[in-house]
Every structure is written in structure tokens, then in C-alpha cells.
Amino acid sequence: MYLTNTKEDQRAFTVVPGFHKQIDEWMNSFKGEVPLIGVFDSYTSKPLAAEAGDFIIWHHALPHGSLSNTNVNSRIVQYIKLYPMKFAT
């Protein structure tokens, strides 16, 4: 959830659009450990702008993360993880 208005160049939340449709093929191309950091370098990533109070929900197979802020304004977000109660410990 974004706590402040955040522009695209603040890169608080960045995804690789459509990657979830090819993740199985991509994962099978590796013989050992999968270098997830390379996804942002090898594919076109998209930072998402949002307004304070916006909540972003994404598919778990979609690479995501925050990248270096290229704007002079700070960014403030709150990460919230939701899952079914049957998985609670």
C-alpha cells in the first residue's frame, strides 16, 4: 500500500509485465540456482506510480521489487502479506 503519492520514477514497486506466463519455461532453463536479480536486467520492467492509499495486488509468479529511487522525493510504502488462515502458524 502506498502511503504517499509516488511517481513512476520513484520506482517503489517494479514488475516485469507478463512474466508469470513464461516463468515455468524460464525456470527450466537453469540447471542450478535461479538468479532472480537478473530478471530485471534481462526483461523490460515497469515501475508503477500510485497515489497515497492505493493497494497493489499481484500474481506471486510475477517478479517484483523496489529499485533505486531516481526522483528527489522520498517514497513511503507499507508491505502487507495476506494468505489463507489454514497456513497461519
Helices and strands as residue ranges (DSSP letters): G 8-10, E 14-15, G 19-21, H 23-28, H 38-42, E 46-47, E 64-65, G 85-87
